[in-house]
Amino acid sequence: MVIAKRVETEKEYEDAIVVRRKVFVEEQDVPLHLELDEYDAEAVHFVAYDGEIPFGAGRIRSTEPSIGKVERVCILPEYRGKKFGNLMMQCMEDYAFSNGFQKLKLNAQSYAIPFYEKRNYTITSPEFLEAGIPHRAMDKSL
């Protein structure tokens, strides 16, 4: 069974970190010290599973009253193109809405902008580099 959920245990957190390392550090060459940062301690983490196999991750943290920042959203390569990114984002957006967030912000890798636009996020910045990767800021009202 495929599910996405809020992290509730240390094992689920470790599973989310494994996915993030594989995607961002190993695949995209993001330095580990940038990928695992000081915000991990305050963020609410999410993980997606195919049975017992973790394949997706993400986090949300509060940046301002009623505004959340979606970060570190990733899906392992073998699970891409199967709508699991939508499953992950829906889980995170449902959490944000039910916890009083009125807006979500994120920094999308430029290649992923069409994915977020289909989820009603709008571009709010020119392109910039983050960890050497082109990004655009986007947001969505809930």
Steps between C-alpha positions, in 0.01 A plus 500: 500500500627847407453775760635843591491605864628737761809362672413377850792275598877512492503222239267698273724804539807291415316359195423854378865598543613194301279608209623861520865386501446277196325774300673820603848391609568196281295585190517881493838551674364734768757516783381304804544803730252694284251216466484415871472837668405676821134513394455121514455524878205742476332370183212256471621214283313274256584167343344283230511121499440221254428231757807520723717677240542877547502684167392859569570774751434863580468746784302810599606768741330815617677812377240762595163486675266287284765451227682174448803424290502170312852365465703194403221339296643204313409167345748222420568470124328163459175645643490816287239551231240299691312786675676436832622860512135602509435251779788650699389859442135425580603348832711805584235750388229317695718520811567871441132581448386303805762677712389852411746595229344742252785502250784272397827614347770292335814529290444274200782364293436664163435171318220424752309827452233340274431240771437770761302718259259207450453509878410872480831643619605824331849629432600792723868555413751504219723195470775465763755238600461294814770237562612568142159402356265748324183569702198733502300599807133405483199523731142383535208618711321221685 
